[in-house]
């Protein structure tokens, strides 16, 4: 057999082997891409907020229980809570008390009641915002629940679940540069890392525009009557941002990017690796009222 024949045969073997390896490599990459998916619940109810902007506590509680059971695939909300907290846990509910658009206290108490029903003692549950670093329960917390309203923000473009953890640092201004691009780093602080079991971004009457620090004007809010729930804070915020952007376009009658631009949500995924910001990789499970969902 000639040298040229052997060379050709060797070439064919090598090519075939490379094809197998290449296919395996592509399959592995495909599997990895398939794993980069996340899910959120978007639930709305036409009457959860009345014409005066007052929340209906009973409807809000029912919405919350339904979203929990749906997200965790359980028969009821009680079983869903058992998947994320257990007796012996110390639980901090990180709320938001901004006076113009705060987390409803009724929802805070519903969360506390559900957590106690799992077997967590009342002394091991705290609800706090600005005092989390001095709160003795948060200091020994084994689990965190993150809940806050969505609003336009003068430093970060929007304030959502990612930004809600800025009170876990003694120096929040350190995170203000470049539209608060590094808010994702907060989630790697020792007091926080690996502890968050649930994120709830309230979209009851979100604020879609602001004109300066701590600015609030009711004309820049609307009754969206819903909230977004999930375990991935990046995905929850990404969906909330899309809705805010859509409302801005309706209100201003043209494309109107957030000012300052929102950089921290994408950076949380790409730079800090704590979640998924790509909407194409986020499964939105829609519950309840569908009209004018804007997404």
Secondary structure by P-SEA (a helix, b strand, c coil): ccaaaaaaaaaaaaaaaaaaaaaaaaaaaaaaaaacbbbbbbbbbcccccccccccaaaaaaaaaaaaaaaaccccaaaaaaacccccbbbbbcccccccccccaaaaaaaaaaaaaaccccccccccccccccccccccccbbbbbbbbbbbccccccccccccccccccccccccccccccccccccccccccccbbbbbccccccccccccccccccccccccccccccaaaaaaaaaaaaaaaaaaaacccccccccccaaaaaacccccccccccccccccccccccccc
